Amino acid sequence: HAGFDRVVDGVPLDRWSAAAPGLPYTLWQLLEHVRLAQFDILDFCRNPGYVQRRWPEDYWPPASASPTAEEVRASLAAVRQDRASLAGMALDREVDLFAGIPHGTGQTYLRELLLVADHTSYHLGQMVAVRRALRLWD
């Protein structure tokens, strides 16, 4: 939790969509990708009517996207809220983390939780690289 906040806090609004030299993603694209993928995994875990999304269009915002302050706040809040829901699922004694997800194809709840952690940490590392290239990192 603190690691995510450390990476995203203090980014000026006009830098979320700034292109970093030599790097293919903006901070906004990475944040939105983390949000969209994390929500997708959470939705898969808890929604028997889950519908698989289209790759890559449903997981990445356009490169030209330039968010408003409200969009950044909403995206950050959604990441935090969905992460809290995932943590709640992990701590829920009613959830057998080793059980297969009933509407899945063999995935377990634990696998999905580990997938979120791995995926988010990977992209947080990319966000640090973008911030460093933009000279927004101590």
C-alpha positions as CSV (number, residue, x, y, z in Angstrom):
1,H,0.0,0.0,0.0
2,A,2.7,2.5,1.0
3,G,4.8,1.5,-2.0
4,F,1.9,2.4,-4.4
5,D,1.3,5.7,-2.7
6,R,5.0,6.6,-2.8
7,V,5.1,6.0,-6.5
8,V,2.0,8.0,-7.4
9,D,2.0,10.8,-4.9
10,G,3.2,14.2,-5.9
11,V,2.9,13.9,-9.7
12,P,1.9,17.2,-11.1
13,L,-1.2,17.0,-13.3
14,D,0.5,18.1,-16.5
15,R,3.1,15.3,-16.1
16,W,0.7,12.3,-16.0
17,S,0.5,12.3,-19.8
18,A,4.1,13.4,-20.4
19,A,6.2,11.2,-22.7
20,A,9.5,10.2,-21.1
21,P,12.5,9.9,-23.4
22,G,13.0,6.3,-24.5
23,L,10.0,4.9,-22.7
24,P,6.9,3.8,-24.4
25,Y,4.3,4.6,-21.7
26,T,3.1,7.6,-19.8
27,L,2.4,7.6,-16.1
28,W,-1.3,7.9,-16.9
29,Q,-1.2,4.9,-19.2
30,L,0.5,2.8,-16.6
31,L,-1.9,3.9,-13.8
32,E,-5.0,3.2,-15.9
33,H,-3.6,-0.1,-17.0
34,V,-3.0,-1.1,-13.4
35,R,-6.5,0.0,-12.5
36,L,-8.2,-1.8,-15.4
37,A,-6.3,-5.0,-15.0
38,Q,-6.8,-5.1,-11.2
39,F,-10.5,-4.5,-11.6
40,D,-10.7,-7.2,-14.3
41,I,-9.1,-9.7,-11.9
42,L,-11.4,-8.7,-9.0
43,D,-14.4,-8.9,-11.3
44,F,-13.4,-12.3,-12.4
45,C,-13.0,-13.5,-8.8
46,R,-16.4,-12.3,-7.6
47,N,-18.7,-12.2,-10.6
48,P,-20.2,-15.4,-11.9
49,G,-21.3,-13.5,-15.0
50,Y,-17.8,-12.3,-15.8
51,V,-17.1,-11.5,-19.4
52,Q,-13.6,-11.6,-20.7
53,R,-12.4,-8.2,-21.9
54,R,-10.6,-7.5,-25.2
55,W,-6.8,-7.3,-25.3
56,P,-5.3,-4.8,-25.5
57,E,-7.9,-2.2,-26.1
58,D,-9.8,-2.8,-22.8
59,Y,-6.7,-2.7,-20.7
60,W,-4.8,0.3,-22.0
61,P,-5.8,3.9,-22.5
62,P,-4.8,5.6,-25.7
63,A,-1.2,7.0,-25.8
64,S,-2.7,10.5,-26.5
65,A,-4.9,10.4,-23.3
66,S,-4.4,13.5,-21.1
67,P,-6.3,13.1,-17.9
68,T,-8.1,15.8,-15.9
69,A,-7.4,16.2,-12.2
70,E,-10.7,14.5,-11.4
71,E,-9.8,11.5,-13.7
72,V,-6.5,11.1,-11.9
73,R,-8.2,11.3,-8.5
74,A,-10.9,8.8,-9.6
75,S,-8.3,6.3,-11.0
76,L,-6.2,6.5,-7.9
77,A,-9.3,6.0,-5.6
78,A,-10.4,3.0,-7.7
79,V,-7.1,1.3,-7.5
80,R,-7.1,1.8,-3.7
81,Q,-10.7,0.6,-3.3
82,D,-10.2,-2.5,-5.5
83,R,-7.0,-3.3,-3.7
84,A,-8.9,-3.1,-0.4
85,S,-11.5,-5.5,-1.8
86,L,-8.8,-7.9,-2.9
87,A,-7.2,-7.7,0.5
88,G,-10.6,-8.3,2.1
89,M,-11.0,-11.4,0.0
90,A,-7.6,-12.7,1.0
91,L,-8.4,-12.3,4.7
92,D,-12.0,-13.6,4.4
93,R,-12.1,-16.9,6.3
94,E,-15.1,-17.9,4.2
95,V,-12.9,-17.9,1.0
96,D,-10.8,-21.0,0.4
97,L,-7.9,-19.4,-1.4
98,F,-6.9,-22.8,-2.8
99,A,-10.3,-23.5,-4.2
100,G,-11.0,-23.1,-7.9
101,I,-13.1,-20.1,-8.9
102,P,-16.5,-21.7,-9.7
103,H,-16.9,-20.0,-13.1
104,G,-13.2,-20.2,-14.0
105,T,-11.2,-22.8,-15.9
106,G,-9.0,-24.0,-13.0
107,Q,-7.8,-20.6,-11.6
108,T,-7.8,-20.4,-7.8
109,Y,-8.4,-17.3,-5.7
110,L,-4.8,-17.4,-4.5
111,R,-3.5,-17.5,-8.1
112,E,-5.5,-14.4,-8.9
113,L,-4.3,-12.5,-5.8
114,L,-0.7,-13.3,-6.6
115,L,-1.3,-12.3,-10.2
116,V,-2.5,-8.9,-9.1
117,A,0.4,-8.4,-6.8
118,D,2.9,-9.5,-9.4
119,H,1.3,-7.4,-12.2
120,T,1.0,-4.3,-10.1
121,S,4.6,-4.4,-8.8
122,Y,5.9,-4.8,-12.3
123,H,4.1,-1.7,-13.5
124,L,5.0,0.3,-10.4
125,G,8.6,-0.4,-11.3
126,Q,7.9,1.0,-14.8
127,M,6.2,4.1,-13.2
128,V,9.4,4.7,-11.2
129,A,11.4,4.5,-14.4
130,V,9.1,7.0,-16.1
131,R,9.2,9.3,-13.1
132,R,13.0,9.2,-13.1
133,A,13.2,9.9,-16.8
134,L,10.8,12.9,-16.2
135,R,12.9,14.0,-13.3
136,L,10.0,13.5,-10.9
137,W,11.8,11.1,-8.5
138,D,14.1,11.9,-5.7
